[in-house]
Amino acid sequence: MNPRVVDKPRCHCAVFGVHGHPAAAQLAYYGLLAQQHRGQEGSGIVTCEFDTQEERHRFHVHKDFGLVDDIYRDSRLLTETLRGSMAMGHNRYSTAGAANNRANVQPLTVIYKDGNLGVSHNGNLTNFRSIRKRLQDQGTIFQTTSDTEVILHLIARSREKDQIEQVRDALAQIRGAFSLVLMTDTALIAARDHSGFRPLAIGRKGDTWFVASETVAFDIIDAEYVRDVEPGEIVVFRGDGRSPTTPVSLRIDGRPADPHFCIFEYIYFSRPDSRIFGHSVDKVRRKLGKNLARSSPVTPRDPADRPIVINVPDSSNTATMGFVQQTLKDGGNVRMEIGLIRSHYIGRTFIQPNQDVRENRVKTKFNTVRGVLQDKVVVIVDDSIVRGTTSKQLVQLVRQAGPKEVHFRVTAPPIQYPCHYGMDFPTPKELIANQCGGDVQKIGQELGVESLEYLSIADLLASVPQGNGERYCTACFNGEYPIAVDDKQTKEENEA
Ligand code: SF4
């Protein structure tokens, strides 16, 4: 099921973990609810309880397709079924593995020789096909088509005696993007790949510890953000419930951190009220808008006109404010208006893979405020253009309101390459930037605007936090993949 109407890259998953709280499942529910934007296909919570009668640990699992609120509508699931003081959760949008395969909904769990084991994964493994083939050749039977399952098998097959060492052994073999929450009978474990493509944060409230993709998950339960899990780090939360838990930090292996944070988290994926990679998304997004205003101000044909700048709700709200602030600071004569209204009640039952229908569907999501746009020079600020279908439709909608001119500004560079690290982009040939051979003027003509400008890669990099060793992945803009991609197309193949 595809709940999206607008043409944007899809974010792939949120993870959440709770250690040391008698109502762990309820906290996980809120943590997942706050991160619903990161995945809407399915969701799951797994808890760990010590069964005093049988004197063994039990995992309780509930997962399904759909939105968090729908899946846990019967609150007894959270209060009676999902018992235990440790929990892990996941919101899914599939990157690897068929979306309609129920077995792929995470967290994935197994019982192996050392007890229960579960995993929630945000990211995409670049060598999972070769690992999967090797394991299958050795007799391993896979239950899912998800890349995440190889992690469980590698842990279960490890020759290490200690469970944490088994996890380290397994994670040292996988490549690509992984921000993980793992759960054993006695520990909650957070781990992040050496590049740290996807975010992973640690939170705390009293003696309860949390792990989440985004810090908005901590805000909703009044937990405080402590720090990020570092690239290449494993953090183990283990306690007996009688004394406070002290997290233990380990490295996956001897390889040093090699940061390549996903810059698209700042552009579009993360919520502006989150801290991502240790920094406020709101601040970065404003800076994106400011730098775009500096590099690409709008000049109306008639200097007497005062352009109005409109956001594309909700994803470009913050960047649009930055754009307007900077334009005014530079002496420009613009004002911000709410010219596009987004319906928040659009059903997620609309499944429209067909391009014609998708274009029409945009109208059900957005409408214009005619009085705001009529006879005005209008500047639309958006965060990205993918296929161009939504942008084209938005421009048509705005045109129907009778503006004098329509200009378009994008707070990201043109998207030309696929993501192999956990985001779902259309095929390269579907991307409008590729269809127009990277010619921005031609893309502008396709959209039907007086002018179109993108943020440059240099200005993008100038907008994100630097100085603490941060480095970023920009592969979807320039095709420079920071780590090898075993199984998929490379830039050269895309260009061939
Ligand atoms: S290719 Fe783009 S979306 Fe994927 S990790 Fe790199 S910056 Fe993020």
Residues whose N, C-alpha, C, O or C-beta is under 5 A from the ligand:
A	BS01	SF4	C262 I263 F264 P418 C419 H420 Y421 M423 C473 T474 A475 C476
